Amino acid sequence: MTTRTFSDDEQLIRGVLEDVIREAEGEGALTLHRRAVALGDRLRGGDDAAADELAALVAGLAPDELQVLIRSLTRWFQLTNLAEDNERVRRIRARELAEAPGPRRGSLRDAVGRLAADGVDADVLRRLLGRAQVQLVMTAHPTEARRRTTLEKLARVFAVLRGLDERRPTVESEAVAAMQLASAVQELWGSDEIRAVSPTVLDEVRTGLLYVTSTLADVVPQLYRELEAAIAETYPDEDIDVPPLLRFGSWMGGDRDGNPFVTPDVTVQALADMREACLRFLRDRAMDLAARVSLSSRLVGDPPALADVLADGTERFPELAEGLRLRNPEEPYRRAFTLIARRLRATWEGDLEGYRGPDELLADLRACRDALQDGNGRHVAAGELQDVIRQVEVFGFHFMRLDVREHAGIHRHAIGEILAELGLEQDYAQRSVADRCAILEREIEARRPLIPADTSGFSASTQETVETFRMLYAQRTGEHADALLTYIVSGTETPADLLEVLLLMKECRLTKAGGAGALMRVVPLFEAGRRSPPRARRCARSCGCPATGGRSRRSATSRRSWSGTPTPTRTSATSRRAGRCTARSSSWSRCCASTGCGGRSSTAAAGPSAAAAGRATSRSSRSRPARSGAG
């Protein structure tokens, strides 16, 4: 166990930062930094006089001095946060040791043990896991302006701090750590904290992908292993499989509500970036397997289960297969994983020899696993290969599903303009909710097209709205089908707000006439910061679709609860009160039937235990004002 403490980390990074400041800016800048930090410490300790001293200090600085102080304090806070993060890891490890051999309180092992203690038997647990769905959604927060290069440098600093904890520190190891820290901190000091130009939507997408590839992708298999180990320990005589209950979603590149920079082309490019990043990641994992799994058929036998993978790869890439046969004649696993990696590359390059979807890749990987299990390679099969299989099950070919969001008012404007232009309704937006629902139901039932192929006669806003739905059809029926599933309608107040989306979907082939067979589910987002109209409140109580986008397991949608409060996590009071009721409004019933709603509502869960129980997946949203930069 490490003997290092938070104070050790703080002293180390303080010394490194002060050396960098002194070397770059001089002794005066360092003295100013120390003075500001000391006053802050006094103020935090309850010395009110320090506040006046600090204000006077800042007020007396020249602009160039103030700029240096801001930079030094920014870097100090960033580095101190990393030391605190490291201390959290340290304390978790300490609790694990202190509570051993029992489970650490709050761990998955503890949770499974509590389920068993409460009388949950293996059959109930199987059903529970089969229904459970945990989906974590990434957004680009408007206050997060740090560059990817800054995040990468901070990650290097954290890795050095963790390294000192992972091994017994020596004078030499601390000297090496100080050198590595000095390099990273000096790079931070000489780098711009924020971009010289505003980040684009695609910049935000790529930053999100950085978090996935650098952290989340490797953590996911660890979570599954921890859960599987806990279940095996608690139910030793039972065979309980853990399904891929974890999923990731993203609003980056799809959230167009209030952001004019999220265009149809941007959404397509975001999907392409997500797909290529994921396929490259999986290709690298396959190459790692090819390098490591060097089992020889001369020693462990010739694996029959691998024959189809090798034959298929040879047919697709004969030159590569011949080279592998000559170079690795007795290493079938190396040949198989190399061919899998080559096919993954062909997938993102658009080659016809690539994988058509994650299921084909999973079939190849599972064949390799079966071959290892049958040929004295059981431990190899349960190692890194099983981790890669889990990653494909969770991430597919895109890492995350992209949610598309738009405000109800945009749809209302587009429908009103289209109806007026065609001479069908001149005052659609001014009609009562009942009248608008009747108009929409009529047009949804109609088999004739409402929107012409050429939309150039409409306003730019309406053209883009129609183009968005046409784009969604093209992507939903193309290579990004698995990454698009949900269309979120923010500002939902009436049934018409959803029927308008259903009509646009019907016109762009995302659903059939009458609303059947929708390719995407429509999820209403009620804004919690405003008083919902009586009809919306009645609907939330009476109908599963608007409150949750709910479903049975057999339908096209999933149970979700939404509210639009501007906080990272929330529980909707409306959805808390919602129960199993029959839809009273025919309009809401149509929405339920068309989008696959199961006709029941679900309770939003603020904590992971409720989400893991499969009762609901609560996803956070934020109310964001329109802004000139990227979303």
Secondary structure as GFF3:
##gff-version 3
##sequence-region A 1 631
A	DSSP	alpha_helix	6	25	.	.	.	ID=ss1
A	DSSP	alpha_helix	27	44	.	.	.	ID=ss2
A	DSSP	alpha_helix	49	59	.	.	.	ID=ss3
A	DSSP	alpha_helix	63	99	.	.	.	ID=ss4
A	DSSP	alpha_helix	108	117	.	.	.	ID=ss5
A	DSSP	alpha_helix	122	131	.	.	.	ID=ss6
A	DSSP	beta_strand	134	138	.	.	.	ID=ss7
A	DSSP	alpha_helix	148	166	.	.	.	ID=ss8
A	DSSP	alpha_helix	171	189	.	.	.	ID=ss9
A	DSSP	alpha_helix	201	211	.	.	.	ID=ss10
A	DSSP	pi_helix	212	216	.	.	.	ID=ss11
A	DSSP	alpha_helix	217	234	.	.	.	ID=ss12
A	DSSP	beta_strand	246	250	.	.	.	ID=ss13
A	DSSP	alpha_helix	264	292	.	.	.	ID=ss14
A	DSSP	alpha_helix	297	300	.	.	.	ID=ss15
A	DSSP	three_ten_helix	304	306	.	.	.	ID=ss16
A	DSSP	alpha_helix	307	316	.	.	.	ID=ss17
A	DSSP	alpha_helix	318	327	.	.	.	ID=ss18
A	DSSP	alpha_helix	332	348	.	.	.	ID=ss19
A	DSSP	alpha_helix	358	374	.	.	.	ID=ss20
A	DSSP	alpha_helix	378	380	.	.	.	ID=ss21
A	DSSP	pi_helix	381	385	.	.	.	ID=ss22
A	DSSP	alpha_helix	386	395	.	.	.	ID=ss23
A	DSSP	beta_strand	401	407	.	.	.	ID=ss24
A	DSSP	alpha_helix	408	421	.	.	.	ID=ss25
A	DSSP	three_ten_helix	428	430	.	.	.	ID=ss26
A	DSSP	alpha_helix	433	445	.	.	.	ID=ss27
A	DSSP	alpha_helix	460	476	.	.	.	ID=ss28
A	DSSP	three_ten_helix	481	483	.	.	.	ID=ss29
A	DSSP	beta_strand	484	490	.	.	.	ID=ss30
A	DSSP	alpha_helix	495	507	.	.	.	ID=ss31
A	DSSP	beta_strand	521	525	.	.	.	ID=ss32
A	DSSP	alpha_helix	534	542	.	.	.	ID=ss33
A	DSSP	alpha_helix	544	548	.	.	.	ID=ss34
A	DSSP	beta_strand	560	561	.	.	.	ID=ss35
A	DSSP	alpha_helix	573	577	.	.	.	ID=ss36
A	DSSP	alpha_helix	586	595	.	.	.	ID=ss37
A	DSSP	alpha_helix	608	612	.	.	.	ID=ss38
A	DSSP	beta_strand	617	618	.	.	.	ID=ss39
###
